[in-house]
Amino acid sequence: MKDLYKQYIDKNIPLLLIGKSGTGKSEIVKAIANELNLPVVDLRMSQLPPEDLNGLPAPTDDKSAFKYLLPEWFNKFQPDTPFVLFLDEINQATPNTINALYAIVHDRMLAGRYNPNMRVVAAGNLMDESDYLNALPQPLLNRFVVKQHEPKESEIISYLAEKYRGNDKAQRILESVQKMDWLQSMNPRALERCIKILAVHDIMDEEEVKVQANNNAGLAQIIIDSVKYTQVDICAETSTAEIIKRAKKNKKLENAPEEIKELTNEK
């Protein structure tokens, strides 16, 4: 999957990824751009007015006509500078903003300026996920190679294992998840959030884990058990309060997260 996306981006073929939220669409685009040494301009289409793509009209010096002023981000790149224009949440854009995309995607034109090295990649969610999504016009879809983004379990685990390489707690969590039957409604973003609060920030509050696991009790319990019953020093307790209590008693705060140090008034 990643290798195929990489070929499209490298060959400057407009790519549209459609998939469930939280499945790593933006992450994989940025990882590929990094491998290709391409800077990324990340535009959230749900928050973007058409003027940020069309430019703003302004009179010429002699006031005989008008020209379009470009958005600030476009001026960072010369016409011979390759970069990725990432249009995230594309099917949350307003109709006027969507209309501004035609020239960008097909002709690499922005407010009348041409940049042949502007690699256009977009991402959107499945239509049944929200009432706020807009169906994209077929003429716009025809300008993209459209791929259904459905990462395999092994791809999700491999990506997170590489991202948190060297973090023993993260690896233990991932190993535990791999050993279980793949859970229904698994959300890679939720899994990574849990890895962060447990393995990166050393905070172990079972209720918090359940919340960050999108209330997926099975996933939450697997993650908690994978850390709770191993050698995990300060985050072996079951709540933030217990962590603070233990830290005060043992005077071992050097590995505690900053928020715990602040609560104990020992920095």
Summary of the structure (lengths in Angstrom):
residues: 267
radius of gyration: 23.0
end to end distance: 45.9
largest distance: 77.5
contacts: 769
relative contact order: 0.12
helix: 49%
strand: 15%
